[in-house]
């Protein structure tokens, strides 16, 4: 059952990357990359459970914190660079 969950998470990660590629606005791309990071945390946790290594949960938590801080930094950068007005890049 956890193997199926890991496969499903991988499929959603691929879909998130595709959404990041085809998105039109910067904010949609940031959202897609954040979703990819969140699914990576889930995948690390499930993989740690499947392999019987509970220390992977610590790695997943650190990755979640890095993902959150990175998201805030990128949003702050986009806000200050573009003044909050991000036009369609295509």
N, C-alpha and C positions, 0 to 999 in steps of 0.2 A: 504494500500500500504506500509506503514511503518512497519507493522507487517510482511509482506513478506520480506522486507529488513532485519529486525531483524533475521528472521529465516535463511535467506541466509547467513548472517554474521556468525551465529552460526555454520552452516554447514561448512563454510570455516575455522572457528576456529578449528573445529574437524579435518579437513583435514590437517591443519598446524601442529597440534599435532601429527598426524599420520606420517607426513613427518619428523618431528623431531625425532620420534622413529626409523624409518627405514633408516634414512640417514647414510651414511658411514663416512663422514668427519665431523670434528668439525665445520668447517665453514658452511656447509650445515645445521647443527643443530642450529647454532647461527642464521642463516638466517630464519629458520622456527620459532624459538622462537620470533624473532623480528617481523615476519609477524603476529604471534599470538598476540603480544602486540599491533600492529597497528590495527588489527581487534577488539581488546578489546576496544580501544579508540573509534572506529566507533560504536561499540555496545553500549557503555555507552552514546554516543551522541544521537543515535536513541532511546534508552530506555528513556532518559530524555525528548525527544520530545514526545514520546508516552504517558508518564505519566504526561506531562504538567509541568515539573520541569526544568526550564532553568538553575538552579544552577548545574545540572549534567554536563553541558558543561565545567564549571570550573574544576570539578573533572577529566573530560576527558583530558583537557589540562595539568593538573598536572601529570596525568598518562603518557601522551605522553612524557613529559620532563623526567620523571623517566625512561621510557623505553629507551629513547635516551642516557641518561647518563649511564645507565646500559649496554647498547650495547657497548658504547665506552670503558667502564671499562673492560668488558669481552674480547673484542678484544685485548685490550692492554695486559691483563693478558696472553692470549693465545700466543700473539706474543713474549712476554718476556720469557714465560715458555718454549715454544717449539722452540724458535729462528726463527719463521716464517715458519718452516717446520713441517707441521702437516701430518703425514702419516695415512694411512687407519688403523682404530682401529680394524677391524674385521678380 
